[in-house]
């Protein structure tokens, strides 16, 4: 019975997708009902599976597909199903005037099944199979609007997915050749016996490439700021809240199984994590687009998680705080971004713009939007009594703990960068909140005030239900969040806590207070000063994002189009294949959107 139930979590939504598509061809309302029903049944199945497997671990095998259900997987299959259900509730109103929505829901359910498959995978080959299906099935989300910007962003998303998948597959072949296994639970002992550490690190780096690209890790984050502004808001909530965590799943396998307690890998992950954390926060401060700001925020929060994973490696058997922080920040970020992107969607479907200067003042006197956005902002800002504070406190204390053990000045610098990134998070979320819900729009405030204050009952239920979870978790952390953290420890391999964590002790509140003070300072001195200018006598948000920060246009595309062909040209001439390779290269580049087709 349990084996069938585990398989159903993957098969049911994927098998339902064609039926939902056919329903949409006849009647839009029937299709909307079917999508809500399928996602609700999926949520019930995941809860049932979690209850049945509460105190045990169960596996299911079918035609080489190896699935497993344990504490970590129970949590994330439930989180995934919950987020899909909530976005399904918002979708009927959001997509009321969209075209090609049948296509969207078809791929939405296919992606749901594939994502559940990633989290349930018991070996890396199974994870890779579902990971690639997930990436390809979510590609139409980004291209949904079929505008020039949407198609360009979708091409970037697809190129990153395809290249990342190929590099990851190469790393898995190398890893299997070294260890003879890709079963996740066997990898630690198998990798510990490998004497050629250089080759093992190479395999790990290749695997990290693909999973890190999906998670939004620097410097592979380029799809995030491009895809989110053009993708529908329900899709953005899932891309940011769930699909990035599928990438984190792979990085947990790397840090907590393949390279468990490995200091070299831990320091490498710390460098990448800190850069991702700070870079994403800086981009968020500079952005003047609502969903782009939230996308950059996702990148930054992934950096927090990577920093925690690095501490899991560096602290060895004493990594309890880091492991709990990683688990909880994954969950918190998923739930927070669900709320924030759905709120952004509710705003966009009324004003049809994401430019902060055009939508400022829209949220005034709209209590449901105000409540939902405020809960998300307080959560991601790490404010005490909200869920984000709990996980950020654990991650921060793990860095403090390692600094106390090592005495390395670089770790102290990493701690301060952690606090600064937290402060920048407060700053850009304050910017969004003040812009949308406090400031007045000098041009069309009267029109915005005239827009109905209430959403449809389904949309309101999705926003209020999702937002209410955030303070509930924060205020009951001793019961709810501690239990969630415990469920993830067997997979993340966290150590035993020496004593219970007092989240609201003076020492722990001090870290949150420093970030809050930094955020207030940055908001008033930088955002309200340097990042605003006067136009026609009105202060507006200025787009001061330097063009050179766009790695895709300034680095990757020139590299693929100019530098690599120049390097590969002599090699092609040596083998006498240049007449074949040149047209093939142009064809591949055109399909990836790097150049235009020549007709």
N, C-alpha and C positions, 0 to 999 in steps of 0.2 A: 504493500500500500504506500509506504513512504517513498519507495523508488519511483512509483508511478507519479506521485505528487511532485517530486523534484523535477521529473521530466516535463510535467504539465506546466510548470512555471516558465519554461522556455517555449514549449510547443504551442500552448493554448493561444497566446496573442498572435504568434506568427500564422497559425492556421486560421485565425479569425480575420486576418487582414483582408484577404480576397473577398470574404463575405461582406465586410464593412464597405469595401469599395463598390461592390455590386449594389448594395443598399443605397449608396450615394448616387448611383446612376439613375435611380428611380425617384428618390425622395430625400432631400437634404435633412429634413427633420428626423426621418427614420435612421439615417446614417449617424447623426449626432447622438441620438439615443443609444444606438448600437455601440458607438465608441465609449460612451460613458459606462454602459453595461459591461463591456469587455474589460475595461480598466478597473471597474469596481470588483468584478469577479476575480481578476488577477490579484488585487489587493487582498481579498478574502482568502485566496489560495496561499498567498505568501504568509499571512498571519497564521493560517492553519498549519502550514509547514513548520513555521517557527515554534508554535506551541507543541507540535508532535516531536520536534527534534530539540526541545528546550534543554534537556540534560544529556544530549548525546550527539554523535556525529554519524551521518548517514551518507552513503554513496550510491550512485546510479550510473551504470555503464550501458551504452547502446551504440553499436557499430563504431567502436573506437572513440566515442564521445564520452569522456569521463567527468562526471559531475559530483559535487560533494556539498553537503550542508552542515555547517557548524555555526558557532556563535557569531563570528564576523559576517559570514554569508547570510545568516538569518537577518541581521540588522540591515544589510545593504539591499537585500531583495525586497524587504518591506519598505525601506526608504524609496527605492526605485518605483515600486508599484504605487506608493502614496503620491509621489510627485507626478506620475503619469495621470493618475486619477484627478488630481487637483487641476492640472492643466487642461484635462478633458472637460472639466466643468466650466472653465473660462472660454474654451474654444468656440462654442456656438455663437456667442456674442461677438467675440473677436473676429471670427472669420465670416461674419454675416455678409460682408460685401466683397469677399475675396473670390478669385477665380481659381480653378484647379485645386479645390480643397479636397476632393476625393483622393487625388494623388498624395496630398499631404498626409491624410489619415492612413492611407495604405502603408506608406513608409514609416509612419509614426509607430504603428503596431509591430511592423517588422523589426524596427529598431528596439522596441521594448523587449521582445523576445531575445534578440541578440545580446542586449545589455545584461539581461538576467543570466544569459549563458556565460558571459565574461565573469561575473561575480561568483557563479557556481562552479567554475572550472577547477578541476583537481590537478590538471597538468598544463604546462605552458602551450602545448600544441592545440589543446582544446580552447584555451584562452585566446590564442592567436586566431583561430578559425572564427570564433564569435566576434572578436575584436575587429576583424576585417569586414565581416558582414555588417556590424554596427556602423563602421565608418562609411561604407558605401551606401547603406540604407538611409543614413542621416544626411548625405550629400544633397538630396532634393530639398531638404529643409532650407538650406542656405540659399538655394537658387529659386525658392518659391515665387518671389515677386517677378522674376525674369527681367529685371531691369539690368542696365549695363553694370552698375555697381554690384548687384546681387550675383550676376553671372561671373564677374571677375573674382568676387570673394569666394564663390563656390569652386572656381578653378583652383584658387589658392588652397582651399580646404582639401580638395581632392588630391592635389599635388603633394601636400604634406602627408596625407593619409597613405598614398601609394608609395612614396619614397620611404616614409617611416616604416611601413609594413615590410618593404623589401629588406631594409637594413635590419629590422628586428628578426626577420626570418633567417637572415645570414647569421646573426648572433646565436639564434637557437640551434642552428645546424652545428655551429662551432661548439656550443655548450654541450650538446648531445654527444658529439665526438669526444669531448674531454671526459664526460662523466658517465655516459651510457644511459642517462635517464633525463626525462623532463617532468617527472612527477614532482609536484611542488614539495610534498612532505619528505621526499628523499634527497632533495637538492643540497641541503646543508651538509650532511655527512659525505655525500659524493663530492662536493666542491672542496671540502676541507682536506680531502685526500689528494687533490690535484696539486702536483708539484710545480707545474708551469703556471705561475701566477700571472705572468704577463699576458699569456693567451687567454686566461680566464677573465682578466680585466678587459681585454679586447671584446670578448663575447658579451660581457656585462654592459660595456659601453654601447655596443650595437643594439642590444635589447632595450637599453635605456632610451635610445634615440626615438624609437617608435612610440613607446609608452609616454615618454616625456613630451613628445610633440602633441599628443592628444590631451595631455594634462595642461599644456600651456606653459611648459618650462622654458626659461630663457636658454638659448636664443631661438628656440623652435616655436615661440609663442605667436608668430606672425598672423596666424589665421584668426586668433581671438578678436583683436580690435577691428578686423575687417568683416568677420562673419556676423557678429552680434548686431551691429546697427541695421543690417539688411534682412536678417532672418526674422520670421514672425516671433512675437514675444513668448508664446508658449514653447516654441522650439528653443529659444534662447535660454529659458529657464531650465530646460532639460540638458541642453549642451553644456551649460555652465555648472549646473547642480549635480548632474549624474555622469554624463559622458567623460568629463574631465576626471571623475573619480575612477572610471574604468582604466584611465592611464595611471592614476595613483595606485590602483590595484597591482599593476605590473611592477611599479617601483617598490611596493611593499615586498613583493616576491624577491626582488633584487636585494633590498637592504636588510630584510629580516629572515631570508632563507639562504640565498646564494652567498651573500657577503655579510652574514650575521656576525656582529662584533668585530668586523674588519675595519681597522683605523684608517687605512689608506682610502678605502672607499668612503668611509664616513667623512673624512676631511674634504674629499672631492664633492660629495653631496652637499656639504655645508656651504662651500663656495657657490655652487650653483643655486642652492636654496636662498641664500642671502641676496644674491644678485636678482633673482626672480622676484623676491619679496619687495625689495626696494625699488627696482625698475618699474614694476607694475604699479606701485603706489605713486611714483612720480608721474607716470603717464596718466593716472587717474586724476591727479591734481590739475594737470595741464589740459585735460579734455573739456570740450564745451558741448559734447553730445551725450545725452542721457545714457543710452545703452552702451556706447563706447566706454564711458566712465565705469559702468558696472562690469564690462568685459575686462578692462584693465584691473579692476578690483579683484576679479576672479584669478587673474594671473598672480597678483600679489598674495592672495590667500593661499594659492597653491605653493608659493614660496615659503609661507609659514609651515605648511605641512612637510615640505621637503627638508626644512631646517629641523623639524622634529624627527624625521626619519634619520637624518645624519646623527642626531643625538642618540637614537636607538643603537646605532653602530658604535659610537664613541664611548658610551657609558657602559657597554658590556652588559653583564648580568644585573646591573643596578639601573636599568633603563625604564623603570616602572612609570615615572612621571612622563617621560618622552612618549612611551607607547600609548599611554592613556590620552595624552594630548593629541597625538596623531589621529587616533580613533575618533575622539570627540570633535576635533576641528573638521575632519571629513564630514561627519554628520551635520555639524552646525552650519558649515558653508553650504552644503546641499540645501538645507531647509531655508536658510536666509536668502540665498539667491532665487529660490522658488518664489518667495514673497516679493522680492525687489523687482524681478523681471516681470512677474504678473502685474504688479502695480504699474511698471513702465508700459506694459501692454494696454492696460486700462486707460492710461493717459494718451497713448498714441492713437488708439481707435477713436478718440474724440477730436484731437487737434491735428493728427497726421503730420507731426513733426517731432524730431528728437533734439532739435537745437534749443539749448537752454535759454537763449535770448528770446525765442518765440513762445516757449511754453511756460515761461515764468509767470507765477500767479495762478496757474490753472487749478491747483489743488486747494485754493482757499475755499472754505465753507463746504468742503466735500469730506465728511467725517470718515467714511469707510476707507477711501484712499489715504487720508491722513493717518489713520490708525495703522493700516498695513505698512505703509512706507516707514513710519516712525519706529515700529517694532523691528523692521529689518535693519534700519540705520543704527539703532541702539545695539542690536545684536552683533552686527559686523564691526561696530566701533569698539566692542569689548567693554561696554558699560556694565558695571556690577548689577546683578539681578537679571541680566539677560544671558542667553546661552553662550554667546561668543566669549564673554569674559572668562568662563570656566576653562575652556580649552586653551585660550591664549595664556592664562595664568599657568597652566600645566606646562605648556611649551616654554614659556619664559623661565620658569623655575628649573626646568631640565638644563637649560643653558647655564644658569647660575650654578647649578650643581656640578656641571662639568668644569666650569671655570675654577670652582673651589678645589676640585681634584687636580686639575692640570696646572693652574696658575698661568696659562698661556695668555698673553696680551691680545692675541688675535680673537680669542673667545670672548674677551671683554668687549672688543670692538663689535663682534657679532651680536652681543647682547644689546649694545646701544643702537645698532642698526635695526634690530628687532623692535625696540621701543620707538624708534623714529618712524619705521614703517607703520607701526600701530597708530602713531600720531598723524601721519599723512592720511591714513584711512579715516580717522575722525574728521580731518580737514575736508576731504573731498565729499564725504557723506553730508557734512554740515552745509557745504556749498549746494548740493542737490536739494537738501531739505529746505533751506532758506529760499532758494530760487523758486521752487515749485509751490511751497505752502505758506511763505511769509511775504515775499516781495509782491508788488503789484505790477501788472503789465500796462504800461502807459498807452499802448495802442488798442488793445482789445480785451481789457479786463471786464468790461460790461458784457461782451459776448461770452467770455469764459464763465462769468457768474450765471449766465442764462442757460448754460448747458446743464442738463439734469444732474442732480446731486447723487442720485442712486443708480447703481448698476442693476443688471438683471439679477434675479434671485440666485441663479447658479453661480454667476461671477462673484457676487457678494459673499456667498458661502465659501467659495474657493479662497478669496482674499482673507476673510475674517478667520476661517478655520486654520489656514496656513500660518497666519501672523500670530494667532493666539498661542501656538505651540512654543514660540521662541521665549517669551517671558516665563511660561509655565516650566520649561526645562531649566531655565536659569534659577528660578526660585525654589525648585525642588531638586537641586543638583545632587544632594546627598542621597536621594532615592533613585531618581531617573537616570541622571547622567553617570553616576558611579556604576550603575548596573549596565548601562550601554558600554562603558569603558571595559568592564570586566568581560563582557561577551567577546570583545575583540582581542583579548590578550593571547589566546592560544594561537591565533593566526599571526599576530604581530610579534609574538614571543617577548612580551613584556615581563619584567621581573616582578617580584613581590614587593608591595608597598611596606615600608618599615613602620609607618604609622598613617593614620587617616589624614587627608589633606584638609586644612582649614582654609577654604577659598577666600574667606573674608577677614583673614588676619591682617594686621597692620602692614606686615612685610609684603603680602600678596597684593593688597590694595595700593601699595606704594608704586608698583610697576604700572598698574592701570592708570594711576594718577599722573605719572610722568608722561605716558603716551597722550593722555587727555590734555595736559598742559601744552605739549608740543603741538597737538592738533589745533587748539585754540589760537596759539601763536601764529602758526602757518596760515590759518584761515584769515585772521585779521591783517597780518603783515604782507602775506604773499598773494592770497586769492583776492581779498578786497582792495589790495594795493596794486601790485605789479600786474596781476592777471585781469584787471578791469581797466576800461578806458571810456572816454566820453565820445559819444556820437550824437550829433544834433541836440546837445545839451542833456543827454541821458547817459548814465553810466551803464555799460554793457560788458558782458564777459568776452574777453579778447582771446582769440585763438593764437596762442604763442607757442604751439607745439612745433619745435624745429623739424624741418623736413628730413634732416639727416638721421633722425631717430627712427625713420621708417626703414627697417632692415630689409624688408622685402624688395622695395623699389630701389634702394640705394646700395644694397649688397647682394642679395640672392639672385635677383633677375639679371643684373649685369654679370655676376659670376657665371651663371648658366649660359648666358647668351654670348659673352665675349671672352672671358678668361678660359673657361673649360674647353670651348672649341679650339682656341689657340693652342692649348696644351695637347689636345687629342689629335689635332690635325697632323703633326709630324708622325705620330704613332700610326695613324691611318695610312699615311703615305708609305711607311715602312712595309706594311702588309699589303699595300696596293689595293686598299678597299675604300679609298676616299669617294669614289663615284657612287658607292652603295651607301656608305655611312652618312654622307651629307644629306641626301633626300630623306633617309630614315630619321636622322636627327631633327630635321625641320618638321617632319610629320609628328614626331613625339612632342616636340616643343609646342606645336600648334594645338595639339590635343590637351596639353596642360595649360593652355592659355598664355604661354610665354611669348608667342608671336602670333600674328594674324595669318590665316590661310591666304595663300597667294592664288588667285583665280585668274 
